[in-house]
């Protein structure tokens, strides 16, 4: 049965690659996936371009298999057609094959495996949209106050496996993302007469202070909070002292701080005004005593701390990030995933789901 599920998963992935599904344009691929689920006897509910399916079990917990169906735009350096999966028996090529189609189809196969089996928990398949652009209509809505979990249409409390290309290692923590826009204010003047207050110099002093700043709370899983200044802009002509300078700070929080705390601490060392683009992209860490972490340890799955963000930061409950493929292939030209990686993922997801159930009994 697992071999047939894997074959179906690979065929489904090839069909996904053929359909353009760049973020905010997932309608066609969502329609195809909904039809395929129904063909396999899986009733599903569509919310915008999100799909959910529920396999009811016993008990009062829910395990969610969550993977996203959208892609980034194709890189200009593709040497292959990004919408052609190819016919190689060992490899599926194309945009979204690795990120995140491999997780979508492997999770769907694992969900199908348990349709006729009793489980001591409820199992949900969630195929979500808008992940690559952190859109408001994807996981942010699905797990939010207006979504099906909050309304009781899907049962909780729930734990989540976030499908992302991790080589089926378990990311048990994930750094958040806090982007700050800095603005230094000065007074314009003629450069030849050394007039005014140079906003660029104020910004440079603040950037030096940011580089030198160290946060006291260091995570055992993630290490310290990290930051980099990645952009700066000032001046219009060579002979005018700039009265404004803007810069961008990319901050990667650990779970020891809220984004609000980080913003307040950094503002205290700067004359420039710092404004957060949003404060929602928090860091995450799997609970050591929860059933997800117990299943990771029971199966001896290698764990690590992920430097990249995902829908995990929008879920708001215990989760682990784990999926087929490799993160290094994501968002690059000539994206691919190996058929063997999908096959291994189907088996490991099934083992993980069974082990998760054992931790509850």
Buried (B, 14 or more C-beta within 10 A) or exposed (E): EEEEBBBBBBBBBBBBBBBBBBBBBBEEBBBBBBEBBEEBEBEBEEBBBBBBBBBEBEEEBBBBBBBBBBBBEBEEEBEBBBBEBBEEEEBBBBBBBBBBBBBBBBBBBBBBBBEEEEBBBBBBBBBBBBBBEBBEBBBBBBBBEEBBBEEEEBBBEBBBBBBBBBBBBBBBBBBBBBBBBBBBBBEBBEBEEEEBBBBBBBBBBBBEBBEEBEBEEEBEBBEBBBBEBEEBEBBEEEEBBBBBBBBBBBBBBBBBBBBEBBBEBBBEEBBBBBEBEEEBBBBBBBBEEBBBBBBBBBBEBEBBBBEBBBBBBBBBBBBBBBBBBBBEBBBBBBBBBBBEBBBBBBBBBBBBBBBBBEBBE
